[in-house]
Amino acid sequence: MINCNKCKYFYITWEAYQPKGCHYFGFKSKKLPSLVVLETSGKECQAYRSKDAI
């Protein structure tokens, strides 16, 4: 499973009802963005880029 916390597109919104976000896909969610992508597309997130690779 992809760890969004290590992805350069992941961010914290500080909104109580949607605390996690993805800059690449442009959405906020209560769940980790990688889980939302998996649930909606049936595939693991293809946008993941490691923060270490920057």
C-alpha positions, 0 to 999 in steps of 0.5 A: 500500500502507498504511504501518502505521508511520504508523497510530495503531493500529500498535505494536511488541510487543517480542516476537521472534516477533510484533514488530508489532501492531494495536490496532484488530484486536487481533492481533500478527504477524511481518508488518505488520498491513496485509499480514495484513489484505490476505491474510486479507480480500483488501482493503486495511485499512479501519481505517487512521488517520493519526497526523498526524490525531490 
